[in-house]
Amino acid sequence: MTDYQKIRDAIEQSLNQKKSSFIIYPYGEYGVLAKRILNDSFGIVEDYVVDNRLSQYNSSIRNLDFLRNWTAVSIPFCLLVRIRIYMTRRYNL
């Protein structure tokens, strides 16, 4: 199974579990791929993109402190981290 298929399948699984909010972290090779699949294949725009290095150059990308300060979420979301997908209601670093 390719990385594309793993990410696509994980997104489908999240959507089937009624998780429709997405945070992409980090925004490297797999983050870009996850964003592309999410946007182009599913027509979903992620809630946040998080990456410490790129946040210095792109104001629409948040740094990791944003997640550290964000202790609870009122809606289910899916955090895309490399190839592994973590689905949770709370995210504590």
TIKOLSE-110516 format. One record per atom (N, C-alpha, C): residue number from 1; atom name; x, y, z. Coordinates in pm, 1 decimal. Layout:
ATOM   resi   name         xx         yy         zz
ATOM    NUM     CA          X          Y          Z
...
END
This chain:
ATOM   resi   name         xx         yy         zz
ATOM      1      N       84.1     -117.6        0.0
ATOM      1     CA        0.0        0.0        0.0
ATOM      1      C       88.7      124.0        0.0
ATOM      2      N       58.8      219.3      -85.3
ATOM      2     CA      138.8      341.3      -96.0
ATOM      2      C      103.7      438.7       15.9
ATOM      3      N      190.5      538.2       35.3
ATOM      3     CA      163.4      641.8      134.5
ATOM      3      C       34.1      715.4      100.0
ATOM      4      N       12.6      741.2      -27.6
ATOM      4     CA     -110.4      807.4      -73.0
ATOM      4      C     -232.0      727.1      -27.0
ATOM      5      N     -229.5      597.1      -49.4
ATOM      5     CA     -343.1      511.9      -12.7
ATOM      5      C     -363.1      508.3      138.7
ATOM      6      N     -253.6      504.8      214.9
ATOM      6     CA     -264.2      503.8      361.4
ATOM      6      C     -330.9      630.8      412.2
ATOM      7      N     -288.0      743.7      359.9
ATOM      7     CA     -345.8      870.6      403.2
ATOM      7      C     -490.9      880.1      359.5
ATOM      8      N     -518.7      845.9      235.4
ATOM      8     CA     -656.3      851.1      184.4
ATOM      8      C     -748.8      761.0      266.5
ATOM      9      N     -704.7      639.6      294.6
ATOM      9     CA     -785.4      546.0      372.8
ATOM      9      C     -809.2      598.4      514.3
ATOM     10      N     -707.6      658.6      574.5
ATOM     10     CA     -721.6      712.0      709.7
ATOM     10      C     -819.8      830.0      711.9
ATOM     11      N     -815.0      912.8      608.8
ATOM     11     CA     -909.9     1024.6      600.6
ATOM     11      C    -1051.4      970.9      584.3
ATOM     12      N    -1070.4      872.9      497.4
ATOM     12     CA    -1202.9      810.9      479.9
ATOM     12      C    -1253.0      753.6      611.9
ATOM     13      N    -1166.2      686.0      682.4
ATOM     13     CA    -1203.1      626.0      810.6
ATOM     13      C    -1245.6      735.4      909.7
ATOM     14      N    -1172.3      844.9      912.3
ATOM     14     CA    -1207.2      956.1     1000.6
ATOM     14      C    -1343.8     1013.5      965.1
ATOM     15      N    -1367.9     1032.0      837.5
ATOM     15     CA    -1496.6     1086.1      793.7
ATOM     15      C    -1610.7      990.7      827.6
ATOM     16      N    -1587.6      861.2      813.6
ATOM     16     CA    -1690.2      762.5      849.0
ATOM     16      C    -1720.9      763.5      998.8
ATOM     17      N    -1624.5      809.5     1078.8
ATOM     17     CA    -1643.3      821.2     1223.1
ATOM     17      C    -1691.8      960.5     1261.8
ATOM     18      N    -1738.4     1035.8     1162.7
ATOM     18     CA    -1795.1     1170.1     1183.7
ATOM     18      C    -1692.4     1272.9     1230.4
ATOM     19      N    -1566.5     1249.4     1199.4
ATOM     19     CA    -1462.6     1347.3     1228.9
ATOM     19      C    -1437.6     1426.7     1100.9
ATOM     20      N    -1472.9     1554.4     1105.5
ATOM     20     CA    -1465.9     1633.6      983.3
ATOM     20      C    -1373.7     1754.5      994.9
ATOM     21      N    -1305.3     1768.8     1106.7
ATOM     21     CA    -1208.5     1876.5     1125.3
ATOM     21      C    -1069.1     1815.8     1122.8
ATOM     22      N     -976.8     1881.5     1052.8
ATOM     22     CA     -844.3     1824.9     1034.4
ATOM     22      C     -735.3     1926.5     1065.9
ATOM     23      N     -632.2     1878.7     1133.0
ATOM     23     CA     -510.9     1956.5     1160.0
ATOM     23      C     -395.9     1878.6     1098.4
ATOM     24      N     -316.0     1944.1     1017.7
ATOM     24     CA     -202.6     1878.9      952.7
ATOM     24      C      -74.6     1923.3     1022.6
ATOM     25      N        3.0     1826.9     1071.5
ATOM     25     CA      129.0     1853.0     1140.0
ATOM     25      C      221.2     1732.5     1123.9
ATOM     26      N      344.9     1753.6     1090.9
ATOM     26     CA      407.8     1874.3     1039.7
ATOM     26      C      377.0     1890.5      891.1
ATOM     27      N      414.7     2002.0      835.3
ATOM     27     CA      384.2     2030.1      695.7
ATOM     27      C      506.3     2004.6      608.1
ATOM     28      N      553.6     1881.2      615.9
ATOM     28     CA      664.6     1836.6      532.2
ATOM     28      C      609.8     1757.6      414.6
ATOM     29      N      685.6     1662.1      369.9
ATOM     29     CA      647.2     1582.1      252.6
ATOM     29      C      509.5     1517.1      270.6
ATOM     30      N      487.7     1452.0      384.8
ATOM     30     CA      360.1     1383.9      406.7
ATOM     30      C      247.7     1481.6      439.1
ATOM     31      N      280.3     1591.4      504.2
ATOM     31     CA      179.3     1692.9      532.3
ATOM     31      C      125.5     1754.8      404.9
ATOM     32      N      215.2     1783.7      311.4
ATOM     32     CA      173.8     1838.3      181.5
ATOM     32      C       87.0     1736.9      108.0
ATOM     33      N      127.2     1609.8      111.9
ATOM     33     CA       48.4     1504.5       47.8
ATOM     33      C      -88.8     1492.4      113.2
ATOM     34      N      -93.2     1495.6      247.7
ATOM     34     CA     -221.5     1486.3      319.4
ATOM     34      C     -312.4     1603.5      282.8
ATOM     35      N     -255.5     1723.6      275.7
ATOM     35     CA     -334.7     1841.5      238.7
ATOM     35      C     -389.9     1827.4       97.2
ATOM     36      N     -308.5     1780.5        8.5
ATOM     36     CA     -351.3     1763.6     -130.8
ATOM     36      C     -465.2     1662.3     -141.5
ATOM     37      N     -452.8     1550.0      -71.9
ATOM     37     CA     -558.0     1448.8      -74.6
ATOM     37      C     -685.3     1504.1      -12.3
ATOM     38      N     -671.4     1567.9      102.4
ATOM     38     CA     -786.3     1623.8      173.4
ATOM     38      C     -859.5     1726.4       87.0
ATOM     39      N     -783.4     1819.5       27.7
ATOM     39     CA     -842.4     1926.9      -52.9
ATOM     39      C     -894.2     1878.2     -187.0
ATOM     40      N     -810.9     1805.8     -260.8
ATOM     40     CA     -845.4     1768.5     -398.4
ATOM     40      C     -938.1     1648.1     -407.5
ATOM     41      N     -913.7     1546.5     -326.8
ATOM     41     CA     -994.0     1424.7     -336.9
ATOM     41      C    -1124.8     1433.3     -259.2
ATOM     42      N    -1120.8     1497.9     -142.3
ATOM     42     CA    -1239.0     1501.5      -56.9
ATOM     42      C    -1308.7     1637.7      -55.4
ATOM     43      N    -1244.5     1739.6     -110.9
ATOM     43     CA    -1304.9     1872.7     -112.0
ATOM     43      C    -1314.4     1934.9       26.3
ATOM     44      N    -1223.0     1896.2      116.3
ATOM     44     CA    -1223.4     1946.3      253.6
ATOM     44      C    -1101.2     2035.0      273.8
ATOM     45      N    -1122.7     2149.4      336.4
ATOM     45     CA    -1012.5     2238.1      372.0
ATOM     45      C     -979.5     2213.3      518.8
ATOM     46      N     -853.7     2187.9      546.7
ATOM     46     CA     -808.3     2162.0      682.7
ATOM     46      C     -832.8     2284.0      771.0
ATOM     47      N     -848.6     2260.3      899.8
ATOM     47     CA     -868.5     2370.9      993.6
ATOM     47      C     -738.4     2445.1     1019.5
ATOM     48      N     -630.1     2370.0     1036.0
ATOM     48     CA     -499.8     2431.1     1062.2
ATOM     48      C     -389.1     2348.2     1000.2
ATOM     49      N     -282.6     2417.8      961.6
ATOM     49     CA     -155.9     2354.7      925.0
ATOM     49      C      -56.1     2403.3     1028.9
ATOM     50      N       19.1     2309.8     1088.2
ATOM     50     CA      113.0     2343.7     1194.8
ATOM     50      C      252.2     2297.0     1155.1
ATOM     51      N      348.5     2388.3     1161.4
ATOM     51     CA      488.4     2354.9     1132.2
ATOM     51      C      575.1     2468.4     1185.8
ATOM     52      N      663.6     2437.8     1278.7
ATOM     52     CA      746.0     2541.8     1340.2
ATOM     52      C      830.0     2619.8     1239.7
ATOM     53      N      900.3     2550.1     1154.8
ATOM     53     CA      991.6     2618.0     1062.0
ATOM     53      C      915.4     2702.7      960.7
ATOM     54      N      815.5     2644.5      897.7
ATOM     54     CA      744.0     2716.9      792.9
ATOM     54      C      655.8     2829.0      846.1
ATOM     55      N      618.6     2821.8      973.6
ATOM     55     CA      536.4     2928.8     1030.4
ATOM     55      C      612.2     3061.9     1033.4
ATOM     56      N      744.2     3056.2     1026.9
ATOM     56     CA      825.7     3178.0     1023.0
ATOM     56      C      809.7     3253.2      890.4
ATOM     57      N      771.3     3181.7      786.8
ATOM     57     CA      765.2     3238.6      651.9
ATOM     57      C      623.4     3252.0      597.9
ATOM     58      N      530.6     3178.7      656.0
ATOM     58     CA      393.6     3176.6      604.5
ATOM     58      C      298.1     3199.5      720.9
ATOM     59      N      229.6     3311.9      721.2
ATOM     59     CA      143.7     3347.8      834.2
ATOM     59      C       20.0     3258.8      846.7
ATOM     60      N      -13.8     3182.7      744.3
ATOM     60     CA     -129.0     3093.5      754.1
ATOM     60      C      -92.2     2958.5      817.2
ATOM     61      N       37.0     2935.7      838.9
ATOM     61     CA       84.1     2813.6      905.1
ATOM     61      C      116.3     2847.6     1049.8
ATOM     62      N       58.0     2771.2     1142.4
ATOM     62     CA       77.5     2795.1     1286.1
ATOM     62      C      202.1     2723.6     1335.7
ATOM     63      N      260.6     2776.7     1445.7
ATOM     63     CA      372.6     2705.0     1506.4
ATOM     63      C      320.3     2608.2     1612.2
ATOM     64      N      407.3     2524.0     1663.0
ATOM     64     CA      367.1     2419.7     1755.8
ATOM     64      C      310.8     2476.7     1885.4
ATOM     65      N      353.3     2594.9     1924.9
ATOM     65     CA      298.6     2658.3     2045.6
ATOM     65      C      147.3     2676.3     2035.4
ATOM     66      N       98.9     2694.3     1916.4
ATOM     66     CA      -45.3     2705.7     1895.5
ATOM     66      C     -116.9     2582.1     1949.4
ATOM     67      N      -65.1     2461.6     1920.9
ATOM     67     CA     -127.0     2339.2     1971.8
ATOM     67      C     -101.8     2321.5     2121.1
ATOM     68      N       14.6     2362.6     2166.9
ATOM     68     CA       44.4     2349.6     2310.0
ATOM     68      C      -52.0     2432.5     2393.7
ATOM     69      N      -90.0     2547.8     2342.7
ATOM     69     CA     -180.7     2637.4     2414.4
ATOM     69      C     -326.8     2602.1     2393.5
ATOM     70      N     -352.3     2511.0     2305.2
ATOM     70     CA     -487.6     2471.5     2269.9
ATOM     70      C     -517.7     2341.6     2342.1
ATOM     71      N     -573.8     2349.4     2461.0
ATOM     71     CA     -583.9     2231.7     2546.8
ATOM     71      C     -707.1     2147.2     2522.3
ATOM     72      N     -810.5     2203.4     2467.7
ATOM     72     CA     -932.2     2124.0     2446.5
ATOM     72      C    -1003.1     2171.9     2320.4
ATOM     73      N    -1070.4     2080.9     2259.1
ATOM     73     CA    -1144.3     2110.0     2137.4
ATOM     73      C    -1287.7     2064.4     2159.5
ATOM     74      N    -1382.6     2144.0     2119.6
ATOM     74     CA    -1522.2     2109.2     2143.5
ATOM     74      C    -1578.1     2014.3     2038.3
ATOM     75      N    -1508.6     2002.5     1925.0
ATOM     75     CA    -1555.1     1912.3     1820.1
ATOM     75      C    -1447.7     1807.8     1791.4
ATOM     76      N    -1486.3     1689.7     1747.8
ATOM     76     CA    -1385.8     1588.9     1713.2
ATOM     76      C    -1299.1     1638.1     1596.7
ATOM     77      N    -1172.5     1608.5     1602.6
ATOM     77     CA    -1085.3     1642.9     1490.3
ATOM     77      C     -987.5     1531.0     1466.1
ATOM     78      N     -925.7     1536.0     1352.5
ATOM     78     CA     -827.0     1436.7     1313.5
ATOM     78      C     -693.9     1508.4     1298.0
ATOM     79      N     -593.2     1461.4     1367.4
ATOM     79     CA     -459.6     1518.0     1357.3
ATOM     79      C     -377.5     1427.9     1266.3
ATOM     80      N     -334.7     1481.7     1153.5
ATOM     80     CA     -255.2     1405.3     1058.1
ATOM     80      C     -107.5     1425.4     1091.1
ATOM     81      N      -41.2     1319.4     1134.7
ATOM     81     CA       99.7     1326.4     1172.3
ATOM     81      C      176.0     1223.2     1091.6
ATOM     82      N      256.7     1270.1     1003.4
ATOM     82     CA      330.2     1184.0      912.4
ATOM     82      C      233.5     1085.2      848.8
ATOM     83      N      259.9      956.3      854.3
ATOM     83     CA      167.9      860.1      794.6
ATOM     83      C       64.3      814.8      896.3
ATOM     84      N       96.0      821.9     1023.4
ATOM     84     CA        0.5      780.1     1125.0
ATOM     84      C     -106.7      886.1     1142.1
ATOM     85      N     -226.0      842.7     1168.6
ATOM     85     CA     -338.8      932.3     1186.2
ATOM     85      C     -389.9      916.9     1329.1
ATOM     86      N     -400.0     1027.5     1398.9
ATOM     86     CA     -449.1     1024.7     1535.4
ATOM     86      C     -581.9     1098.7     1540.3
ATOM     87      N     -684.2     1031.0     1590.7
ATOM     87     CA     -813.9     1091.8     1603.2
ATOM     87      C     -843.2     1109.4     1751.4
ATOM     88      N     -880.9     1229.3     1791.2
ATOM     88     CA     -898.0     1255.9     1931.2
ATOM     88      C     -990.7     1373.5     1953.7
ATOM     89      N    -1039.7     1388.0     2073.2
ATOM     89     CA    -1117.0     1505.5     2112.8
ATOM     89      C    -1029.6     1605.0     2186.7
ATOM     90      N     -920.7     1557.0     2245.7
ATOM     90     CA     -828.0     1644.9     2317.9
ATOM     90      C     -688.2     1622.1     2264.1
ATOM     91      N     -610.7     1725.3     2262.0
ATOM     91     CA     -472.2     1712.6     2218.3
ATOM     91      C     -385.2     1786.5     2318.6
ATOM     92      N     -305.9     1715.3     2394.4
ATOM     92     CA     -218.0     1775.0     2493.2
ATOM     92      C      -74.5     1739.6     2460.3
ATOM     93      N        9.5     1838.1     2450.9
ATOM     93     CA      152.0     1814.8     2423.8
ATOM     93      C      230.4     1824.6     2551.7
END
